[in-house]
Amino acid sequence: MKKKLILIAILLPLFLISCTHSTAPDENPDWVKNLIATYGKASVGNPPQSIRQYEYNGQTVYYVPPQCCDQFSTLYDANGKVICAPDGGFTGQGDGKCSDFFQERKNEKLIWQDSRTR
């Protein structure tokens, strides 16, 4: 247990450093701004809702993790069109349409995370 806590203490700061917040919300496409507004009006999720931007297959994509249990995540293209569900669902493996997303994604950028608490 102690080894796990030490590992978490080491890896968590590295993860947080690798995720950058969008410093200029105006950089986001209108559909992302609308999605943020929608999530901001909804009940607080567990875990808190978030949107992350990546490069995947040569394009900019936006990843929204699943909120609970057997729900799918959503991966959007730069125009807001749903590409696939990389994870979640009953098996936890998504819809199978982009099974390489977690291996191939690059340049993570945290666009938004709900800061409200329950």
C-alpha positions in Angstrom: 0.0 0.0 0.0 2.8 2.4 0.9 4.5 1.8 -2.5 1.2 2.6 -4.3 0.9 5.9 -2.4 4.5 6.8 -3.2 3.9 6.0 -6.9 0.7 8.1 -6.9 2.6 11.0 -5.2 5.2 10.9 -7.9 3.0 10.4 -10.9 0.1 12.8 -10.0 2.2 16.0 -10.2 3.7 14.8 -13.5 0.3 14.2 -14.9 -1.0 17.6 -13.7 2.1 19.3 -15.3 1.5 17.5 -18.6 -2.1 18.8 -18.7 -2.4 22.4 -19.6 -5.5 24.5 -19.2 -6.7 26.5 -22.1 -5.7 30.1 -21.1 -7.8 31.7 -23.8 -11.4 30.4 -23.9 -12.0 32.2 -27.1 -9.6 29.7 -28.8 -12.3 27.1 -28.5 -14.8 26.5 -31.3 -18.3 27.7 -30.6 -19.6 24.1 -30.2 -17.1 23.5 -27.4 -18.2 26.7 -25.7 -21.8 25.5 -26.0 -20.9 22.1 -24.6 -19.1 23.8 -21.6 -22.2 26.0 -21.0 -24.5 22.9 -21.1 -22.3 20.9 -18.7 -22.1 24.0 -16.4 -25.9 24.0 -16.1 -26.2 20.3 -15.4 -25.8 18.6 -12.1 -22.3 18.1 -10.9 -21.0 14.8 -12.2 -18.9 12.2 -10.4 -16.2 12.4 -11.5 -16.5 16.1 -12.5 -17.1 16.6 -16.2 -14.2 17.6 -18.3 -13.1 18.2 -21.9 -9.6 17.5 -23.2 -8.1 18.3 -26.5 -5.6 16.0 -28.3 -4.0 15.3 -31.6 -5.2 12.0 -33.0 -4.7 10.6 -36.5 -3.4 13.9 -37.7 -6.4 16.0 -36.5 -7.5 17.9 -33.4 -10.0 16.0 -31.3 -11.9 16.6 -28.1 -12.4 13.9 -25.6 -15.2 13.9 -23.0 -14.8 11.0 -20.4 -17.7 8.9 -19.3 -19.5 10.1 -16.2 -20.3 6.9 -14.6 -20.7 3.2 -14.7 -21.5 1.8 -18.1 -21.7 5.1 -20.0 -19.6 5.7 -23.1 -17.1 8.5 -23.4 -17.3 10.7 -26.5 -14.6 11.7 -29.0 -15.4 14.7 -31.2 -13.6 16.0 -34.3 -12.7 19.7 -34.5 -16.1 20.5 -36.0 -18.1 18.8 -33.2 -19.0 15.6 -35.0 -18.9 12.5 -32.9 -16.1 10.2 -34.1 -16.4 7.4 -31.6 -16.5 6.3 -28.0 -13.0 5.3 -27.0 -13.9 3.8 -23.6 -16.8 3.2 -21.3 -19.9 1.1 -21.9 -20.6 -2.4 -20.5 -17.1 -3.7 -21.4 -15.2 -0.5 -20.7 -13.8 -0.7 -24.2 -16.0 1.8 -25.9 -17.7 1.2 -29.2 -14.6 -0.3 -30.8 -14.4 2.4 -33.6 -11.2 4.0 -32.2 -9.6 1.3 -30.1 -6.1 2.8 -30.6 -7.1 6.3 -29.2 -5.3 6.0 -25.9 -2.2 4.6 -27.5 -2.0 7.1 -30.4 -3.3 10.4 -28.8 -0.8 13.2 -28.4 -0.4 16.7 -26.9 -3.1 16.6 -24.2 -4.6 20.0 -23.3 -7.3 20.3 -20.6 -9.9 22.6 -22.1 -12.3 22.6 -19.2 -13.1 20.8 -16.0 -16.1 21.4 -13.8 -14.8 23.0 -10.6 -18.1 22.7 -8.7 -18.4 20.3 -5.8 -21.2 18.1 -4.7 
